[in-house]
């Protein structure tokens, strides 16, 4: 089926991204680039995307326990592994730069959004699921859990792409900009895949 082929393509993208991350860590360790400041786009992106990624990991492990569908479980595993690895890298950079992992400023201030980025019911940034949505995902099983997960993750990816594009435009550390562009490319591919998987289940991404 078409979405099975897309799944293979998305998985390949994830594997390529993982290799790029390993290279980026090594390259950054010997970089002579000026260390970013706490209020820089580089630091802001690292902090905010680490939080954004953590929710994706959480949702992915929830759905893996609530469905037996192998395609959804495989996708969830790939997303959880990739985003957990990227999160570790982002937090590692903050350690390397000796910068705090938490900021007193609202999320996405580095993008000029600030308080406008925060939603309601625990949705800290665009695309993030609300507390109510996460509770609902925890109550569903089978096809219903698959559909809600795919809808939430599609929205989550759209929000993540917006943030990653902001880093591509504003960040100054080369390897971080490259990682952000890799996120954009991989998550667009996964959105296409998840849209096809939703269609196969008689559902659509949320508007």
PEMOPE-V11083 format. One record per residue. N is the residue number from 1. PHI is phi in radians with two decimals (999 if undefined). Layout:
n->{N:N}
phi->{PHI:PHI}
This chain:
n->{1:2:3:4:5:6:7:8:9:10:11:12:13:14:15:16:17:18:19:20:21:22:23:24:25:26:27:28:29:30:31:32:33:34:35:36:37:38:39:40:41:42:43:44:45:46:47:48:49:50:51:52:53:54:55:56:57:58:59:60:61:62:63:64:65:66:67:68:69:70:71:72:73:74:75:76:77:78:79:80:81:82:83:84:85:86:87:88:89:90:91:92:93:94:95:96:97:98:99:100:101:102:103:104:105:106:107:108:109:110:111:112:113:114:115:116:117:118:119:120:121:122:123:124:125:126:127:128:129:130:131:132:133:134:135:136:137:138:139:140:141:142:143:144:145:146:147:148:149:150:151:152:153:154:155:156:157:158:159:160:161:162:163:164:165:166:167:168:169:170:171:172:173:174:175:176:177:178:179:180:181:182:183:184:185:186:187:188:189:190:191:192:193:194:195:196:197:198:199:200:201:202:203:204:205:206:207}
phi->{999:-1.06:-1.25:-1.17:-1.16:-1.12:-1.08:-1.10:-1.15:-1.16:-1.11:-1.08:-1.07:-1.09:-1.15:-1.10:-1.08:-1.09:-1.14:-1.13:-1.11:-1.04:-1.14:-1.12:-1.07:-1.12:-1.14:-1.17:-1.07:-1.82:-1.30:-1.83:-1.07:-1.04:-1.12:-1.12:-1.60:-1.09:-1.71:-1.36:-1.10:-1.04:-1.22:-1.08:-1.11:-1.04:-1.16:-1.21:-1.22:-1.09:-1.19:-1.02:-1.11:-1.03:-1.19:-1.09:-1.09:-1.06:-1.10:-1.16:-1.26:-1.07:-1.23:-1.08:-1.55:-2.12:-2.57:-1.78:-1.22:-1.19:-1.17:-1.18:-1.10:-1.18:-1.08:-1.05:-1.12:-1.06:-1.13:-1.07:-1.15:-1.11:-1.30:-1.17:-1.13:-1.15:-1.07:-1.06:-1.16:-1.08:-1.19:-1.13:-1.11:-1.06:-1.11:-1.06:-1.45:1.00:-2.03:-1.17:-1.51:-2.21:-2.04:-1.26:-1.38:-1.08:-0.97:1.18:-1.03:-1.10:-1.68:1.40:-1.77:0.97:-1.07:-1.15:-1.32:-1.33:-1.79:-1.92:1.01:1.54:-1.46:-1.29:-2.49:-0.94:1.58:-1.28:-1.22:-1.44:-1.03:-1.13:-1.15:-1.15:-1.10:-1.13:-1.00:-1.25:-1.76:-1.67:-2.44:1.08:-1.01:-1.12:-1.15:-1.06:-1.11:-1.11:-1.04:-1.11:-1.19:-1.13:-1.27:-1.10:-1.11:-1.07:-1.11:-1.05:-1.15:-1.13:-1.08:-1.03:-1.22:-1.12:-1.11:-1.11:-1.20:-0.98:-1.41:-1.98:-1.20:-1.97:-1.41:-0.99:-1.18:-1.25:-1.08:-1.20:-1.09:-1.06:-1.14:-1.11:-1.10:-1.01:-1.12:-1.16:-1.28:-1.11:-1.12:-1.23:-1.11:-1.06:-1.07:-1.17:-1.10:-1.16:-1.18:-1.15:-1.04:-1.13:-1.82:1.25:-2.28:-2.32:-1.05:-1.25:-1.20}
